[in-house]
């Protein structure tokens, strides 16, 4: 119930921020960029080893997902869009977000944080950008779970995720 409520709360962000969500058989943005082509995602969303679940593409400010994607992945990508709003230009890695108040305040942990894989999107070796997006998605999807597991991250999310 709460999860649905929070998902509904995030939905207006998608609308207000006018983030297009492209549902496509191919992992390509509307401008023709196919950023994961080098991994072999040319005809679909799997290269046999990895199933790419979706991505946020800063140059076009859009979310691209395969057909049938659930809202958990879309919320994760919307969290990247939230990061991207603070970044001018086309930095596809969203690194400038790390210098924002939210990025600077993000509670770092010594190892890649993949404990709370609520969106099924965790990978070993995730970056701080991914870590923060996952925390953001966890806050939207399972705020009480996030608070129980990591109060510091919960407090961070409560302050910065708007
Ligand atoms: Zn991500």
py3Dmol code that shows the C-alpha trace and the ligand (Angstrom):
import py3Dmol

protein = """\
ATOM      1  CA  UNK A   1       0.000   0.000   0.000  1.00  0.00           C
ATOM      2  CA  UNK A   2       2.688   2.449   1.092  1.00  0.00           C
ATOM      3  CA  UNK A   3       4.842   1.271  -1.797  1.00  0.00           C
ATOM      4  CA  UNK A   4       2.101   2.044  -4.279  1.00  0.00           C
ATOM      5  CA  UNK A   5       1.478   5.368  -2.638  1.00  0.00           C
ATOM      6  CA  UNK A   6       5.114   6.381  -2.933  1.00  0.00           C
ATOM      7  CA  UNK A   7       5.285   5.153  -6.507  1.00  0.00           C
ATOM      8  CA  UNK A   8       2.301   7.365  -7.200  1.00  0.00           C
ATOM      9  CA  UNK A   9       4.083  10.230  -5.483  1.00  0.00           C
ATOM     10  CA  UNK A  10       7.075   9.783  -7.760  1.00  0.00           C
ATOM     11  CA  UNK A  11       4.912   9.545 -10.854  1.00  0.00           C
ATOM     12  CA  UNK A  12       4.149  13.298 -10.835  1.00  0.00           C
ATOM     13  CA  UNK A  13       7.907  13.891 -10.814  1.00  0.00           C
ATOM     14  CA  UNK A  14       8.080  12.049 -14.108  1.00  0.00           C
ATOM     15  CA  UNK A  15       5.266  14.202 -15.452  1.00  0.00           C
ATOM     16  CA  UNK A  16       6.368  17.525 -13.978  1.00  0.00           C
ATOM     17  CA  UNK A  17       9.923  16.914 -15.042  1.00  0.00           C
ATOM     18  CA  UNK A  18       8.652  15.766 -18.436  1.00  0.00           C
ATOM     19  CA  UNK A  19      10.925  12.745 -18.540  1.00  0.00           C
ATOM     20  CA  UNK A  20       9.930  10.685 -21.547  1.00  0.00           C
ATOM     21  CA  UNK A  21       9.920   6.947 -20.958  1.00  0.00           C
ATOM     22  CA  UNK A  22      10.769   5.175 -24.199  1.00  0.00           C
ATOM     23  CA  UNK A  23       9.688   1.544 -24.363  1.00  0.00           C
ATOM     24  CA  UNK A  24      11.695  -0.104 -27.086  1.00  0.00           C
ATOM     25  CA  UNK A  25      12.725  -3.495 -28.384  1.00  0.00           C
ATOM     26  CA  UNK A  26      16.206  -2.078 -28.874  1.00  0.00           C
ATOM     27  CA  UNK A  27      18.355  -0.360 -26.192  1.00  0.00           C
ATOM     28  CA  UNK A  28      18.547   2.909 -28.090  1.00  0.00           C
ATOM     29  CA  UNK A  29      17.525   6.460 -27.269  1.00  0.00           C
ATOM     30  CA  UNK A  30      15.335   8.574 -29.539  1.00  0.00           C
ATOM     31  CA  UNK A  31      18.339  10.377 -31.010  1.00  0.00           C
ATOM     32  CA  UNK A  32      19.746   7.082 -32.294  1.00  0.00           C
ATOM     33  CA  UNK A  33      22.319   6.649 -29.539  1.00  0.00           C
ATOM     34  CA  UNK A  34      22.676   2.989 -28.544  1.00  0.00           C
ATOM     35  CA  UNK A  35      25.099   3.403 -25.634  1.00  0.00           C
ATOM     36  CA  UNK A  36      25.413  -0.266 -24.815  1.00  0.00           C
ATOM     37  CA  UNK A  37      26.024  -1.475 -28.347  1.00  0.00           C
ATOM     38  CA  UNK A  38      29.643  -2.200 -27.435  1.00  0.00           C
ATOM     39  CA  UNK A  39      28.383  -4.900 -25.093  1.00  0.00           C
ATOM     40  CA  UNK A  40      26.503  -6.606 -27.865  1.00  0.00           C
ATOM     41  CA  UNK A  41      23.023  -5.280 -27.127  1.00  0.00           C
ATOM     42  CA  UNK A  42      22.264  -4.725 -30.777  1.00  0.00           C
ATOM     43  CA  UNK A  43      19.118  -6.743 -31.415  1.00  0.00           C
ATOM     44  CA  UNK A  44      17.593  -6.797 -27.972  1.00  0.00           C
ATOM     45  CA  UNK A  45      18.256  -6.286 -24.297  1.00  0.00           C
ATOM     46  CA  UNK A  46      20.318  -9.401 -23.600  1.00  0.00           C
ATOM     47  CA  UNK A  47      23.759 -10.323 -24.892  1.00  0.00           C
ATOM     48  CA  UNK A  48      23.562 -13.814 -23.482  1.00  0.00           C
ATOM     49  CA  UNK A  49      25.491 -12.931 -20.328  1.00  0.00           C
ATOM     50  CA  UNK A  50      23.779  -9.778 -19.121  1.00  0.00           C
ATOM     51  CA  UNK A  51      20.182  -8.659 -19.237  1.00  0.00           C
ATOM     52  CA  UNK A  52      20.198  -4.886 -19.454  1.00  0.00           C
ATOM     53  CA  UNK A  53      17.129  -3.659 -17.585  1.00  0.00           C
ATOM     54  CA  UNK A  54      16.960  -0.090 -18.781  1.00  0.00           C
ATOM     55  CA  UNK A  55      18.884   3.158 -18.728  1.00  0.00           C
ATOM     56  CA  UNK A  56      18.555   6.875 -18.337  1.00  0.00           C
ATOM     57  CA  UNK A  57      20.163   8.787 -21.198  1.00  0.00           C
ATOM     58  CA  UNK A  58      21.323  12.265 -20.276  1.00  0.00           C
ATOM     59  CA  UNK A  59      21.816  13.648 -23.825  1.00  0.00           C
ATOM     60  CA  UNK A  60      18.088  13.216 -24.549  1.00  0.00           C
ATOM     61  CA  UNK A  61      16.895  13.349 -20.904  1.00  0.00           C
ATOM     62  CA  UNK A  62      14.899  10.184 -21.343  1.00  0.00           C
ATOM     63  CA  UNK A  63      14.439   6.767 -19.803  1.00  0.00           C
ATOM     64  CA  UNK A  64      14.687   3.785 -22.142  1.00  0.00           C
ATOM     65  CA  UNK A  65      13.371   0.384 -21.068  1.00  0.00           C
ATOM     66  CA  UNK A  66      12.407  -2.864 -22.781  1.00  0.00           C
ATOM     67  CA  UNK A  67       8.747  -3.874 -23.107  1.00  0.00           C
ATOM     68  CA  UNK A  68       7.267  -5.315 -19.925  1.00  0.00           C
ATOM     69  CA  UNK A  69       9.520  -3.366 -17.560  1.00  0.00           C
ATOM     70  CA  UNK A  70       8.074  -3.011 -14.075  1.00  0.00           C
ATOM     71  CA  UNK A  71       7.832   0.234 -12.192  1.00  0.00           C
ATOM     72  CA  UNK A  72      10.738  -0.628  -9.868  1.00  0.00           C
ATOM     73  CA  UNK A  73      13.200  -0.304 -12.741  1.00  0.00           C
ATOM     74  CA  UNK A  74      11.503   2.820 -14.046  1.00  0.00           C
ATOM     75  CA  UNK A  75      11.758   4.398 -10.602  1.00  0.00           C
ATOM     76  CA  UNK A  76      15.452   3.504 -10.463  1.00  0.00           C
ATOM     77  CA  UNK A  77      15.978   5.209 -13.803  1.00  0.00           C
ATOM     78  CA  UNK A  78      13.863   8.162 -12.659  1.00  0.00           C
ATOM     79  CA  UNK A  79      16.316   8.482  -9.768  1.00  0.00           C
ATOM     80  CA  UNK A  80      19.110   8.790 -12.343  1.00  0.00           C
ATOM     81  CA  UNK A  81      17.023  11.453 -14.063  1.00  0.00           C
ATOM     82  CA  UNK A  82      16.840  13.258 -10.723  1.00  0.00           C
ATOM     83  CA  UNK A  83      20.641  13.123 -10.617  1.00  0.00           C
ATOM     84  CA  UNK A  84      20.793  14.285 -14.210  1.00  0.00           C
ATOM     85  CA  UNK A  85      18.681  17.371 -13.568  1.00  0.00           C
ATOM     86  CA  UNK A  86      21.582  18.802 -11.604  1.00  0.00           C
ATOM     87  CA  UNK A  87      24.094  18.123 -14.364  1.00  0.00           C
ATOM     88  CA  UNK A  88      24.371  20.569 -17.235  1.00  0.00           C
ATOM     89  CA  UNK A  89      25.372  19.168 -20.576  1.00  0.00           C
ATOM     90  CA  UNK A  90      25.511  15.619 -21.750  1.00  0.00           C
ATOM     91  CA  UNK A  91      27.650  13.931 -19.104  1.00  0.00           C
ATOM     92  CA  UNK A  92      26.349  10.401 -19.505  1.00  0.00           C
ATOM     93  CA  UNK A  93      28.034   9.348 -16.266  1.00  0.00           C
ATOM     94  CA  UNK A  94      26.284  12.077 -14.246  1.00  0.00           C
ATOM     95  CA  UNK A  95      29.506  12.691 -12.360  1.00  0.00           C
ATOM     96  CA  UNK A  96      28.678  16.321 -11.615  1.00  0.00           C
ATOM     97  CA  UNK A  97      25.914  15.069  -9.333  1.00  0.00           C
ATOM     98  CA  UNK A  98      28.666  14.016  -6.909  1.00  0.00           C
ATOM     99  CA  UNK A  99      29.444  17.719  -6.341  1.00  0.00           C
ATOM    100  CA  UNK A 100      25.863  18.705  -5.545  1.00  0.00           C
ATOM    101  CA  UNK A 101      24.683  19.058  -1.935  1.00  0.00           C
ATOM    102  CA  UNK A 102      22.912  15.701  -2.253  1.00  0.00           C
ATOM    103  CA  UNK A 103      25.968  14.044  -3.766  1.00  0.00           C
ATOM    104  CA  UNK A 104      28.344  15.462  -1.193  1.00  0.00           C
ATOM    105  CA  UNK A 105      26.054  14.419   1.662  1.00  0.00           C
ATOM    106  CA  UNK A 106      25.482  10.888   0.375  1.00  0.00           C
ATOM    107  CA  UNK A 107      26.643   8.435   3.052  1.00  0.00           C
ATOM    108  CA  UNK A 108      29.593   6.578   1.580  1.00  0.00           C
ATOM    109  CA  UNK A 109      30.257   3.015   2.559  1.00  0.00           C
ATOM    110  CA  UNK A 110      33.609   1.265   2.249  1.00  0.00           C
ATOM    111  CA  UNK A 111      32.403  -1.407  -0.159  1.00  0.00           C
ATOM    112  CA  UNK A 112      29.952  -1.351  -3.052  1.00  0.00           C
ATOM    113  CA  UNK A 113      26.540  -1.368  -1.466  1.00  0.00           C
ATOM    114  CA  UNK A 114      24.359  -4.069  -2.943  1.00  0.00           C
ATOM    115  CA  UNK A 115      22.541  -5.242   0.180  1.00  0.00           C
ATOM    116  CA  UNK A 116      19.224  -3.676  -0.636  1.00  0.00           C
ATOM    117  CA  UNK A 117      18.619  -4.853  -4.157  1.00  0.00           C
ATOM    118  CA  UNK A 118      14.949  -3.943  -4.187  1.00  0.00           C
ATOM    119  CA  UNK A 119      14.878  -3.041  -7.827  1.00  0.00           C
ATOM    120  CA  UNK A 120      16.766  -6.156  -8.953  1.00  0.00           C
ATOM    121  CA  UNK A 121      19.301  -3.949 -10.646  1.00  0.00           C
ATOM    122  CA  UNK A 122      22.425  -4.350  -8.509  1.00  0.00           C
ATOM    123  CA  UNK A 123      25.750  -5.197 -10.078  1.00  0.00           C
ATOM    124  CA  UNK A 124      29.091  -5.881  -8.479  1.00  0.00           C
ATOM    125  CA  UNK A 125      31.372  -2.902  -8.756  1.00  0.00           C
ATOM    126  CA  UNK A 126      28.560  -0.380  -8.790  1.00  0.00           C
ATOM    127  CA  UNK A 127      29.562   3.246  -8.628  1.00  0.00           C
ATOM    128  CA  UNK A 128      28.428   5.867  -6.147  1.00  0.00           C
ATOM    129  CA  UNK A 129      26.043   7.116  -8.807  1.00  0.00           C
ATOM    130  CA  UNK A 130      24.420   3.679  -8.953  1.00  0.00           C
ATOM    131  CA  UNK A 131      24.547   3.313  -5.217  1.00  0.00           C
ATOM    132  CA  UNK A 132      22.715   6.597  -4.735  1.00  0.00           C
ATOM    133  CA  UNK A 133      20.143   5.736  -7.408  1.00  0.00           C
ATOM    134  CA  UNK A 134      19.523   2.427  -5.683  1.00  0.00           C
ATOM    135  CA  UNK A 135      19.121   4.182  -2.348  1.00  0.00           C
ATOM    136  CA  UNK A 136      16.713   6.641  -3.953  1.00  0.00           C
ATOM    137  CA  UNK A 137      14.675   3.789  -5.454  1.00  0.00           C
ATOM    138  CA  UNK A 138      14.689   1.928  -2.141  1.00  0.00           C
ATOM    139  CA  UNK A 139      13.384   5.044  -0.423  1.00  0.00           C
ATOM    140  CA  UNK A 140      10.533   5.248  -2.898  1.00  0.00           C
ATOM    141  CA  UNK A 141       9.765   1.530  -2.984  1.00  0.00           C
ATOM    142  CA  UNK A 142      10.516   0.340   0.566  1.00  0.00           C
ATOM    143  CA  UNK A 143      11.164   3.310   2.859  1.00  0.00           C
ATOM    144  CA  UNK A 144      10.696   1.300   6.042  1.00  0.00           C
ATOM    145  CA  UNK A 145      13.029  -1.404   4.739  1.00  0.00           C
ATOM    146  CA  UNK A 146      15.625   1.237   3.969  1.00  0.00           C
ATOM    147  CA  UNK A 147      15.228   2.819   7.391  1.00  0.00           C
ATOM    148  CA  UNK A 148      15.623  -0.564   9.128  1.00  0.00           C
ATOM    149  CA  UNK A 149      18.672  -1.526   7.084  1.00  0.00           C
ATOM    150  CA  UNK A 150      20.459   1.795   6.966  1.00  0.00           C
ATOM    151  CA  UNK A 151      19.116   4.723   9.009  1.00  0.00           C
ATOM    152  CA  UNK A 152      21.788   7.088   7.661  1.00  0.00           C
ATOM    153  CA  UNK A 153      20.763   6.501   4.085  1.00  0.00           C
ATOM    154  CA  UNK A 154      17.119   6.773   4.992  1.00  0.00           C
ATOM    155  CA  UNK A 155      17.753  10.176   6.574  1.00  0.00           C
ATOM    156  CA  UNK A 156      19.786  11.240   3.546  1.00  0.00           C
ATOM    157  CA  UNK A 157      16.967  10.231   1.202  1.00  0.00           C
ATOM    158  CA  UNK A 158      14.340  11.928   3.350  1.00  0.00           C
ATOM    159  CA  UNK A 159      16.265  15.166   3.129  1.00  0.00           C
ATOM    160  CA  UNK A 160      17.263  15.149  -0.524  1.00  0.00           C
ATOM    161  CA  UNK A 161      14.853  13.056  -2.586  1.00  0.00           C
ATOM    162  CA  UNK A 162      12.221  15.516  -3.757  1.00  0.00           C
TER     163      UNK A 162
END
"""
ligand_1 = """\
1
ZN
Zn 21.329 2.638 -12.446
"""
view = py3Dmol.view(width=600, height=400)
view.addModel(protein, "pdb")
view.setStyle({"model": 0}, {"cartoon": {"style": "trace"}})
view.addModel(ligand_1, "xyz")
view.setStyle({"model": 1}, {"stick": {}})
view.zoomTo()
view.show()
